[in-house]
Amino acid sequence: MSLKIVAVADTHGYHHDLTIPDGDIFIHAGDISAYGRETDLADFNDFLGSLPHRIKIVIAGNHDFAIERDPQGSAAILSNCVYLQDASCLVDGVRFYGSPWQPWFHDWAFNLQRGAEIRAKWELIPEDAQVLITHGPPYGHGDLTVHGSRVGCQDLLEFVERFQPLVHVFGHIHEGYGITANVHTKFINASVVDQDFVLSHPPTVFNVDVSGKRVWF
């Protein structure tokens, strides 16, 4: 038995313009809105309610100020999904863990300083997480900017390499869209907009065996 998973990130208010494939689970890896308004969350929740997926899993991103200001209230608005903020959920025995943080970036939401401050968040990742969802990328995977700089988090990469999840889904660096891999983990930058905030990329679809030992596209 397997789970068909559809992943997106960085929709920035364009969610209604997306063609979302069917599947068992829908993942949104942050940046729901462009300006982080509470009204954006209500509209996004209506969109989630229209999707056929059995489970919708959502985390916040650096544009989602309303969620940073009021996580509990925002989670209540997002009634059509499982909202994860440094938390996990089990679906058919597969553990999903979600976290919205990224290294400091232009005074946006969910920013933490590199080093001990952000490392403390990654220490919360459970060792048995099979699908890891963060907004920001780990260093060296989907983190190359148009300026030629890699801006992913080295500490996050360390924890991913230690715990070896099957899949790591993220976004944040729009131009990093695509799939990379190491020996143990598939890395998916699921950003659907490009660096100019133009809707350019389709959702990423993948499958996870419920044994938690295999992933395929």
N, C-alpha and C positions, 0 to 999 in steps of 0.2 A: 504494500500500500504506500502511496506517496501523496504529498501535498503539492498542488500547483499554486505557485505564488506569483503575484503581479506586483512589481515594485516601481514606485516613482519617488522623486524628490524635487524640491524647488519648483513647485507649480505656480507660486506667486500670483494666485488668483485666477489662473487659466484652467482650473480643473474642469470646468464645464466644456472646454474646447478639446479635451483629450478623448481619444478613443481607448477605452479601457477593456482589455481582453477579459474574458471570463476566467475564473479560477476559484480555488478554495479560500485563499487568503490574499487580501490587498494590503500592501505596506506603503505608507507615506513617511519618508525619512526627513521631514522637516522643511521649513519655509513654505507654509501653507499660503501665506498672504504676502503682499508687497510691503504693507505699512503696519501690520500687526494690530489691526483694529478688532474689537470684540465682534462687530457685525460681520467681519470676514469669517469668523469661526462659525457663526450660525449658518451662513450660506454654505460653507464647506461641509457642515454636518448634514445639511439637506442633500448635498451631493453624495455623501457617503451612504445615506439612507437609500439612494436610488441604485446603488451598486448591488449586484447579485451575490457577491462573495460572502461566504458563511461567516468569516471573521475579517474585520478591518483593524489593522494595527497602525497607530499614528504616534510619531514623536514630534517635538517642536524643533525649530531652527532659529538662526540668528535674526530673522525678520519677524519672528512671532512674539512681539513684545507683550501682547495681551496675555499670553500664556505665562510668560516670565513674571508679569505683575501679579497674576492671580491663577496659580496652577490648579487649585481645587475648583474654583469657579469655572475656569475654562474647560476642565475635564467634565464638569457637569453639562456644559453646552455641547461638548462633543459626545453626545449620548449614543451615537451610532457606531462607535468604535471602542477599541481598547486603547486608551491613552497611556503610554509608558514614559515615565520620567525617572530614570535610575531604578527601573523595576522590570520584572519579567512576567511572562505568562506562558502557560503550557497549552499547546494545541496538538491533540492526538499524540502526546508524548514528546513532542518537539518543543524545546525551550527557546523562546524568543526574548531577547533582552534589548531594551531601548534606552538611549541617553541623548540629550539634546546639545551637549556642550561641545565647544571647539576652542582652540587657542585664540587669544584676543584678536579681534578683527573689527576695526573701525567703530568701536563703541556701540556695537549692535547687541542684541539680546544673547543670553546664555554664553557669554564670553568669560573665560578664565585665563589667568596667566600661565604660560608654559612652565613646566617644572612641577613643584610640589602641589600647587593649587589644583591644576587639572589632573594630575596623577591620582589625587585622592578620589576623584570621580571614577577613574578607570579601575581603581582597587575594589569598587563595588560590583564589577562585572563577575557573575558567577562562573566558576570553572566549567560548569556543564552547559553553558549557553551554546546552542548549535546554530542559531541565526542571530547575529549581533547587528543591531541597528543603531547607528550614530548619525548625527547630522554632518559632522566634519570627517574628512578622510584620515586614515593613518598615513604616515610618511611613506612616500614612494609608490602609492597606489591611488590613481585617480585624483592626484593633487597637483598636477603640473599646470601652472597658469599660462596665459598667453604671453606673459613676460619672461617665461622660461624658468620661473622659480618653483620649487617644490615647497608647499606650505602646509603639508600634513603634519600630524602630531607624532613625534617620535615615541612618546610615552605610550600612546594608544597602540602603535605598531608593536611595541614590546609586549603588551598584554595580549594582543591578538596572537602573536607568535607563541606565547606561553600557553594559552588556553586552547588554541587551534579550533575555533568554531568552523563549521562547514562553510558558512557564508557570512560575509560582512557587507551590509548594505549601508550606503551613505549618499551624500550629495555635496552641497555647499560650493564646490568648485565646479561651476557649470561646464567649463571647457574640458573637464576631466571625465566626462561621460564615457562609460564603457566598462569592460570586464577585464580584470587582470587576475593573477593567481600566484600562490606559492605552492609548496608541496601539500599543505593541509587545507587551505582556505581559498575560496573564490571571493574576490573583491568586486563589488558592483557599485559604481558611481551611477546612480539612477536619475540624475538631473534631467529634466525634460526641456529646460530652456538653455540657450547658449549664453555666452558671456555678455551679450547685448540684451538679455531678457526676452529673446524671441523664442517662441515655442518651436523647438527644432528636433527633439528626440522622442522616440516612442517609449512607452513603459517597457521595463525589462521583465521577461517571464522566465521563471526557472522552477525546477521541481526538486523536492527534498524527500528522500525516502524516510518514512516515519521511524525507521531504526536509527536515524540520525547519522548514518554512515556514508551517504552518497548524495550528490547533487548533480543535476544535469540541466541543460538548456534546450 
